[in-house]
Amino acid sequence: MIKHLFLIREALSMRLCLIVLPLFFLTSTAWAQGLKEEWLRDFDTPPSGSGVMITSATDSEGNIYMAGFSEVGELASKRIVMVKYSPTGQLLWAFRNKEAYNRQIYHEETRDITIDHAGNVYVTGLISWRERNASEDSREATIIKLNAADGSQV
């Protein structure tokens, strides 16, 4: 009886493989045929070239907005950066937050980005810092509003 159950289980698993495997190859081939890389761009986050893009959004015209942070040195080790690319991959503008803060350790991090119908871009994030001679960090949320046309801060 056990031998018959084992044979039945083997036959069922073989049938399952024969059904699932062809489906996998058919669907993976269909997915691969639909993808084509049109362009690829790198953005050198000034001044050191070390940074990370965290979030992105597109507007109704197909422009791509990306926001993240760049690493810039001792007193402001991370600064919020944002770039706008055209649908063809042309860099239209770049923004880096340049607020002057007199603090010992200072970090800005991007959390999200959105675009309104009037053409303004909003970047939300988190600022953390440590006052001189303090033992704990302070934090607060931040929002930066930019003009989508030229990247100027509104």
N, C-alpha and C positions, 0 to 999 in steps of 0.2 A: 504493500500500500504506500509506504513512504517513498519507495523507488518510483512509483507512478506519479506521485505528487511532485517529486523532483523533476521528472521529465516534462510534466505539464508546465511547471514554473519556467524551465529552460525554454520551452517552445514559445511561451507567452513573452518572455523577455526578448527572444530573438525577433519575434514579430514586431514588438514595440520598437526595437532598433531599426528594423527594416522600414518602418513607417516614419519615425522621427528623423532619422539621418537624412533621407532625401529631402524632407521638408526644410531642414536646416540649410542644406546646400542651395536649395531653390531660393529661399528668402534672403540668405546672405549675398547671393549673386545679384538679386534684384536691388538690394540696398546699395551695394557697391557701384552698380551702374548709374545710380541717380546722383552720386556725389562727384563734384569736380572742383578742385581748388582754383579760384579765379585770381586771388592775390594774397600775399602774406606780407605784413609789415612789422618791423620792430620799432619800438620807441625807446630812445636812450633817455632815461629819466635823469635830468640834470641835478646837481653838477657831477655826481660820481658815476652815473650810469647804472646804479644798483637800485632796483625798485620792483614793485609787484602791482599788477592791475587786479583789482578785487571784483569789480562789478561793471556791467555794461548795459547800454540801452540803445534803442534806435528811434529815430523820429519818423514822421509820416513821409519824408522825402528819401528815406533810406540811409541817412547819415548815421554813423556809429559813434557813440560816446563811450569812453572807457575812463574809469576812475580807480585810483589806487593810491600808493604812496611811494616816495623816493627817499632814500637814505642820504642825508646831507652833512653829517658831522656830529661833533660832540654835543653842542647845546640844543640842537634840533635834529635829533637822529632820524626822525621820520616826518615828512611833509606831504600833505594831500596834493596829488597831481591829477589832472584830467586832460584828456585829448579828444579831439573830434576829427573823424575821418569821413571823407566823402564815400558814396557807394562804390567808387572806383579805386579806393585805397589811398587817395591823396590826403596828406595831413593838412587840415584846415586851420587848426590852432591848438596850442598847448597852454595849460594853466598850471602854475605851482603856487600854492598858498605861501605868502611872504609876510605873514603877520609877525611883528617883532614882540617876542616874549622874553622877559628878563627872568628866566628860571634856570635852575641847574640842569635838570633832565626834562626833555620835552618830546612828546610823540603825538603825531596826528595819524589817525587811521580812518580809512573810508569804510562805510557800511553799505550805503545804497545810493542810487542815482535815479532821478526821474525828470521828465521833460513835460512842461505844461503846454497848453494850446497857444499861448502867447509867444512861445519861443524861448522861454527861460529854462535853464537847467539848474536843478537843485541836487547838491551832493550833501548827504548826511554822514556824520562820522563821530568819532570819539577823540577827545583831546585828554591826554594824561600828562602830568608834570609833577615835579618835586621842587618845592621851594628850597632855597639855600638853607642848609643846616636843619632841614626837616627829615623825619625818619619815614614818613608815609607819603604815598602818591595821592594826588588829588585828580579827580576826573570830572569831565562835563561833556555833554553832547554838543555838537556843533552842526550848523547848516550853512552852506555857502551857496549863494545864488549867482549864477553866471548868465550873461547874455549869449544865447546860442549862436548868434551871428559872428561875434568876434572873440568870445571867451573872456570878455572883461567882467570884473566883479561888479554886480549891481548893488 
